[in-house]
Amino acid sequence: MTSLIVLDIKPYLEEDIGSGDITAAIIPATVAAEAEVLTREAMVLCGQAWFDAVFKELDPRVRIAWLCGEGEMVMAGATLCRLDGAARALLTGERTALNLLQTLSATATVARQYADAVTGTGCKVLDTRKTIPGLRQAQKYAVSVGGCHNHRIGLYDGVLIKENHILAAGSIGQAIRIARELTTAPVEVEVETLEQLQEALAAKPDRIMLDNFRFEDLRAAVKIAAGRVELEASGNIGLDNIRTIAETGVDFISIGALTKHVKAVDLSMRIKLAHG
C-alpha cells in the first residue's frame, strides 16, 4: 500500500510548487544545509516513506537519518530525523513533507488510542471511508500502523448494504441476494433493529453492521447471532464508550473518527547549518 502512494508523490509537490519555488530561488544552488525535524507533542510516528519520497523527488542526493522508527511512540520534544543536502531542496520540500508526516502521524496516534482501549477484548477496531480526499490509502496505512484495522478500501472491494440500498432494492433479503449474484466480494448489511437483524441472518451475509444499537441490544444481538455471522458495531462510538461496546462480544467496531477528525501533529523542521 505504501509503494502505491509513494510512487504518486508528484501531485502533492505540484500542488505546492506549481511553476517553481520563487522564494527558495534566493538561495544559491551551491548552498548546502543541515536540518532536523522535531515534534512538539507526543505521537505515533507514521509516514516516513512519504516524507523521504518528497525529498528524493526533489533531489536524490538529500540524505535523511531517522532517529525514531515507524510506528514508534515518540514523546514531545523529540528529534525525529536529521537531513542534509541542497538548501533549496530542503526548503522547497519542507511543507509538503511535514504536511504528510503530521497528518499520517496524527491518524496513527488516534488509531493507537482506540486500539489500546479494546486490548484484551478480542474485538478489532476498523476505519471507514471517511478519509481526507487524496489520502485514503495513506490514512488507511496509518490506521494499521496505529494498531487498528482496515475496512474496505473503497466501493469496489466489498459490498456494504445500507438503509438507502435496502429501500431501493426492496428488502434486506433481496439486496443480499442480488449482491451475491453480482460479485464474490464480501457482503455486509447494516441493520438498525433486532427485527432487521433476524431478517439479515436469514439471508446469510458475511457480516452484519449494528448501527446505533444500545448496549443491551448489542448484547442481545450477539446472543441471537450466536457466532453464525460476524457482527460490527457502528455509530456514536468514542473513547469514552468503546470498551463497553467491545465487551458486549461484537467482533468489530468501526470508527469514522480514526481518519475524519484527526488534528495534525505539531511538527517543525529547523535549518541547523548552511554552507557553500
N, C-alpha and C positions, 0 to 999 in steps of 0.2 A: 504493500500500500504506500509506503514512504517513497519508493522509487518513482511511482507514477506521478506523484505531486512534485517531487524534486526536479524531475525532468521538465516540468512545465513551470519553472520558476520565472521565465521571461515576462509573463503578463504582470506579475507583481512588481517587477522592476520598471517595466514600461509605464505603469500607472504613475509612478513617482518621477521618473527621469524624463519621460517624454522625448523632446528633441535634444535634451542634454542638460547636465547639471551645470548651470551657469554660475553658481556660487563656488563649487569646487574648482572651477577653472581658474580662480585667482591664485590657486596653489600651483607652483611649478611642477611639471610632471616628474621631475627628478627627485622631489622631496619624498622621503620615506618616513614612516611613523610607526609608533607602537601604541597600542590601546588595550584597555581592559573593560569587560562588561561586569557590572555589579547589580545585585538585586537589593532593593530596599525593603523587601518583605519576604517572609517565609513562603516557600513554593516548592512544587514538584517540578523539576527541570524537564522540559519536553520541547523538542523541535530543533535539536542540534543539526540534523541533516538539512533542514530548510535554511537555517542560519548559514551553514557552511556553503550551501549551494548559491546563495546570493553573492558571496564574495568570489567564489570560483567562477561564476558567470562574468563578473566584472573584471577580475584579474586573477588567473590561476596561480600567480606567484604569491598571493596573500597566504600567510601561514596562520593557523588557528590552533591554539593549545587549550583543550578543555580541562579544567581543574575539577569539575564535577561530572558525574555520569548521568546519562539519560535515565529518567525515572527516579533519580535520587531526590530525597527531601533535603532542601537547602535552607539554611537559616538566613534571616535578614542580615545584610551587610557583607555577605559572601561574594568573593570574586568568582564568576562563573567560567570565564575564559580570558585568554590574552591573545592579541592579534598583532602581527607586524606585516608591513608591506607598503605599497604606494599610498601616500596620504590621500590622494584623490579617490582611490578605490574604497578606502576605509570610510571616508566622509560621505561618498555617494551611496554606499550600501548600508550605512548605519540605520536609517529609519526603517527601510524595508525589512532588514534582518531582525531588528528589535520588534517590529510590529508582529512578525510571525512568531518569534520566540516568546513574547509576552502573552500572546493570545493562546498559543498551544500549551504553555506552562500553566496558564490560568485554568484551562479546560482540564488538564491532568490533575491540578491541585484540587479542584472541586470534585472530580471523579474519585480521588483518593479519600476524601472526606466521606463520600457516600459508601464506598467500598468498605471502609473501616466500620461504618455504622452497622453493617449487616454481618460482620465477621462472626463465623460460627453458626449461622442460621441455615446454611445450605442454599440460601436464596441469592440469585445473581441480579445485579443492577444493570439495566440496559439503557443505552442512549436512544434518541429518536431522530426524526428528520428535521427537527427544529434547530438547524445549524446556520452559521453565518454563510451567506451566499459566497460561493467560490472556495470555501474552506471545508466542505463536508468531509471529504476523505481524510484531510489533515486533522480535523477535530475528532473524527472517529478513531483515528490512530491515537490521539492524545487521551481519549477516554480509556483505551486499552492500556496505555502506559500508566494511567492512574489507578488501574485495578478493576475497572468496570468492563462491561461487555457491549458489543455492537448488536443492535437490532438490524433489520435490513438496511442496506446501503441506500437504496432508492426504490422507486416504484417498479423496478424491473427484476428484482431478485427475491421477491417474496410477496404473497398476497395478504393484505390486511383489509378485511371487510368491515367497514364501519357503518354507522347509522344511515348515512345517505346512500351507501351502496345497497344496504338491505331494503330501503324504501324503493329504490329504483328497480331492484331485482324481484321484489315481491315478497320475499321472506328470507329468514336466515338459512333454512334448508335449501331453498332454491339457489341462493347466492353461492353457497358452498358447493353444491352440485355442479353449477356452471363453471366455477373456478377449477374444480377437479378435471373437467373436460378440456379446459383450455391450457393447463400448464401442469408440470410436475413439481413446480416450486412449492415450498411450504405454504400452507393455508392457515391463516389466523382470522378469527372473527371476534368482534367486540360485542359484548353484551352489557346491559345496564340493570338487569334484574335477575333474580334467581329463576324466574319462569323462562326468561330468554336463555339462561344457562342450560336448562333442561332441553330446550329446543336445539341448541347448538350441539350438545352432547350427542343427540340422536343423529346428527348429520356428520359426526366424526371428523372435525377439523384437526389439524396438528396442534393448535394452541388456541386457547380462549383468553381474551383480554377482558378483565373485570373492571369496568370503567366507573370510577367514583363510588365503589362499594364501601359501606360502613364496615368497621372491624368485625362485628358479629356476622355480617353477611359474607365477608371474606372467609371466615372460619367455616360457615355453613357450606360455601361453595367448594371448599377443599374436601369436606366430608362427602358432598354429593358427587363430585368428580371421582373421588376415590382412586386417584392415580391413573385414570383412563386417558387423560389428556393433560398437557402442560397448561398451567394457569399463570397468567400475568396480571398483576395489579397495576393500575394506572389512574392518574387524576388526583390533584391536590395532595401530593406527597412531597414532603420535605425532610430535612434532617431531624426535625422535631418529632416526626411520627413514623419514619421509615423502619425503625427497629421493630416497633409494634406490628407493623404490616408484614414484615418479613417473618415474624414469629407466628403468624396465622397459618403458615405452611404453604404459601404460594411459591411457585418455582422462580418467578421473575418479577421484578418491579421496574417499570420504565419511567425515566425521569427526563423531561424536556430541559430542565434547568442545567443539566450537565453541559450543554452546549449553547443554550439560548440566553442564559442570564450571566454569562461569565464577565467578570471585571478584570481587565488586563492587569497582569503583574507589573509592578513599578520597577522598570529596569533602566539602567543608564550605561552608556558607553563613553569612556573618557580617554582622550588622547593623552598618553603619558610622556611621549618623547617624539620630536620631529627632527629630522636631519637630512642633509643632502643639498 
